[in-house]
Amino acid sequence: MREHPSEIVKNATMALLFHKQAEAEQIYIQNKFYYRAVRMHIDAYRWDKALKLARDFKIDLIIPVGLRKKYLERIKKEETNR
């Protein structure tokens, strides 16, 4: 039997609070919460990891790429990764 989604999110959030990003990512991925895993990395400014997960799990690449573009515009920087 699968855990209730709120339990999954709670467990991943607790892992993040204890600085266990890999564990939180694994919780999301094991339970097919791929978008949350990508978003977790975006929120921590781990753009490369977010993009890799989006590619691996066929999540729309517009999400990490678009959010990075907005972030770079906000801090007035140019893209360095091509």
Secondary structure as UniProt FT lines:
FT   HELIX           5..17
FT   TURN            18..19
FT   HELIX           21..30
FT   TURN            31..32
FT   HELIX           34..43
FT   TURN            44..45
FT   HELIX           47..56
FT   TURN            57..58
FT   HELIX           62..74
FT   TURN            75..76
//
